[in-house]
Amino acid sequence: MKFLKKTAAAWIIAALFLCVMMPVRAESDDQVVVMIDPGHGGYDGGTVAADSETLEKDLTLMYAKKIGAQIEKLDSSIEVLYTRNSDKVSWARDDEDADLKRRVIIAKKRHAGYFLSIHMNSSEDTSMEGYAAFVRPKDKASKKIYKIIAKNLKKAGYEADNGLTTTDQYPLYVVSKQKIPAMLFEVGYISNSTELKQLKKKKVVKAYAKAIAAAYVQYIHQNN
Ligand SMILES: [Zn+2]
């Protein structure tokens, strides 16, 4: 009997707590927003891949959407937004400066907590392979997230980690100009025909996207 009373009291307290907390949560904007930025788009195709037809802008969009979908699948309370979610861009054409500025403004306007720009790498050396990222030197959050991504990608069989570069060594507008954790992630080398084939496989897109998404979700759960 004593146990039952205690249990009932606990339930009442829990119910009261929920009644008090629920409207507060719904009204406040403490929902975490992850802004995903598919590199290039519209007038700007980005790099042309080793097969002379695949464009970077199409692969960045495919990966960005898959990463976003995986984040939502892992935690539906996280809001995923995109700087573009089709080949249409909302900014001025043929003006790369305005283009990059716009991506940073969109993140700020939508109160993004995290910014992730997705790109594909390219090199004259067609044997170059692997992933890499750019972060601000003092952005501890993105550095930690990158470590988790690398661990997850290794588990997914992708071991070519080219590491982090900080924007004091290599400034990149969409990362340098952010105040929130911001990362530009180069998924792989599309100038390498073997890697290009791999990066286009549906299974691979899903596995890599999941590795990246899970890293953000893990970090957000531990820190927000
Ligand atoms: Zn690019």
Boltz pocket constraint, residues with backbone or C-beta under 6 A from the ligand:
constraints:
  - pocket:
      binder: B
      contacts: [[A, 39], [A, 40], [A, 46], [A, 47], [A, 56], [A, 118], [A, 119], [A, 120]]
      max_distance: 6.0
